[in-house]
Amino acid sequence: MTYEVQTLTHPDRWENTWSDSLNDTPVRFDTYEAAQDELADHLRAMAYAVKQGYLEDYNPSDYRIQKL
């Protein structure tokens, strides 16, 4: 079983926008916990960017973990 982190895009469509930095392929995770850890790290980074003034805002509900 695999999982992916999905982002809500417009118009109201969920997509896997996570990609690896080497060849830009979509990232999938072997466990829910691995996907959850990756998403938690991303949301922490987003919160920090808002706090530092680099990002205006973000919405954590625009992200989800989907079982494939």
C-alpha positions as CSV (number, residue, x, y, z in Angstrom):
1,M,0.0,0.0,0.0
2,T,1.3,3.5,-0.8
3,Y,0.3,7.0,0.2
4,E,0.8,10.4,-1.3
5,V,0.5,13.9,0.1
6,Q,-2.0,15.8,-2.0
7,T,-2.6,19.6,-2.3
8,L,-5.9,21.2,-3.1
9,T,-5.5,23.1,-6.3
10,H,-7.9,25.2,-8.3
11,P,-10.6,24.5,-9.2
12,D,-11.2,22.2,-6.2
13,R,-9.0,19.5,-7.4
14,W,-6.6,17.3,-5.3
15,E,-3.2,16.6,-6.8
16,N,0.1,15.1,-5.7
17,T,2.4,18.1,-6.1
18,W,5.2,16.5,-4.1
19,S,8.1,15.7,-6.3
20,D,11.7,14.6,-5.8
21,S,14.4,17.1,-6.5
22,L,16.5,14.9,-8.8
23,N,14.1,14.1,-11.6
24,D,10.9,15.8,-10.7
25,T,8.8,12.6,-10.3
26,P,5.9,12.4,-8.0
27,V,6.7,11.2,-4.5
28,R,4.8,8.3,-2.9
29,F,5.3,7.0,0.6
30,D,5.4,3.4,1.8
31,T,3.6,4.2,5.0
32,Y,1.0,6.6,6.3
33,E,3.4,7.7,9.0
34,A,6.1,8.6,6.5
35,A,3.6,10.8,4.5
36,Q,2.4,12.3,7.8
37,D,6.0,13.2,8.8
38,E,6.7,14.8,5.5
39,L,3.5,16.8,5.6
40,A,4.2,17.9,9.2
41,D,7.6,19.1,8.2
42,H,6.2,21.1,5.3
43,L,3.5,22.7,7.4
44,R,6.1,23.7,10.0
45,A,8.2,25.3,7.3
46,M,5.1,27.1,6.0
47,A,4.3,28.4,9.5
48,Y,7.8,29.6,9.9
49,A,7.7,31.4,6.5
50,V,4.6,33.2,7.6
51,K,6.1,34.2,10.9
52,Q,9.2,35.5,9.2
53,G,7.1,37.5,6.7
54,Y,8.2,35.4,3.6
55,L,4.7,34.1,3.1
56,E,1.5,35.9,3.6
57,D,-0.6,32.9,4.7
58,Y,-1.3,29.3,4.1
59,N,-4.1,26.9,4.9
60,P,-3.3,23.5,6.4
61,S,-6.6,22.1,5.2
62,D,-5.3,22.5,1.6
63,Y,-3.3,19.3,2.2
64,R,-4.2,15.7,2.8
65,I,-2.8,12.2,2.8
66,Q,-4.4,9.9,0.4
67,K,-4.1,6.1,0.3
68,L,-3.6,4.7,-3.2
